[in-house]
Amino acid sequence: MKTWLLALQQQLSRQIRENKLPHALLFSGVDGAGQEEIAHWLINVLLCQNLKEDASQDLTQGITQGITQEKDESLSQVSQEAASDKPFTFQPCGDCKTCKLFANNSYPDHLTIVNDKNTIGVDAIRKLSQFFEKTAHIGIAKTALVNHADTMTVSAANALLKTLEEPTSQSFIMLTTHSSDVLLATIISRCQKFEIRPPVGKKLLAEYKKQGDDAFVNLSHLSELTDEATAVAFTAFRDKVKGYLCAHQHRAELLAILVEHRDGFRWLEKIVVNLMRNHWGWPTAGHQNEQESVINKQQLWQVYNLVQAANIKLKTLVQINRQFLSEKLLADISVVVKQKN
Ligand SMILES: [Zn+2]
């Protein structure tokens, strides 16, 4: 578990003990912040038949770091109480029947909704509502997890609202997202919202025991830092983007990544920003120090605007044709870079 999630685990453990865990919770944060991890832990804690209690380190200082919380009155209370009451976290035993079934993805009183391709449709949410209407098989709690809740279609979100408004007892719905700004306000208002904010810069590098002194490492690098395969994929993608900008190479590979890889558009924006940093002599977040002199500042700025506009479309329009958007973006970029200097 990521160290910055500990404060949140402590707070949620306390809420469970005091019977103050709400029926709907929303965990948001940048990709890799740990929202799915914390939701998974919490569900397992709610289902486990033989919970353990870990006395954890005192985070009185850090309890407000790492998480900020909206629509909550208990956080300041928690920090005050933490001084007198020892912080602890619940941990699932991992050994009981429900833990084993849950680990196997076969626990009957839990449902995870996954987005097939790019969206969560109304059928998936109806399945969730029906799931909650039935009585529990094992009879402890019923839980559901909706990952990437921002990808719900409007009708799916409206269907979910009904379920959120009429909670059945001992039922818990967790939503995770990396862009809560896209979620309907009516959904957000029915959830207790936890915004996970991991540390940045050197602290972030230290968390992953990475060498370096780069103060510009930020949260958008999380998935690259936490996952070696992603780091490799990112570097390969970056080289191809440079090849495309400078020599119009690798169009097909870039297109495939933009269409199929969920990080493609975000990576592209990051790469272009880093190229601009180089051009303007700003410090760079990566280690690209070679001069990129093939396209000029003005072209780079135009490319940046195109990429940013595409990213906004991707974020705000739920049912967008990603293939078309990617093809158009590459075509528009190619028009810009082919202009004579
Ligand atoms: Zn257990």
Residues whose N, C-alpha, C, O or C-beta is under 5 A from the ligand:
A	BS01	ZN	C48 Q49 N50 P92 C93 G94 D95 C96 C99
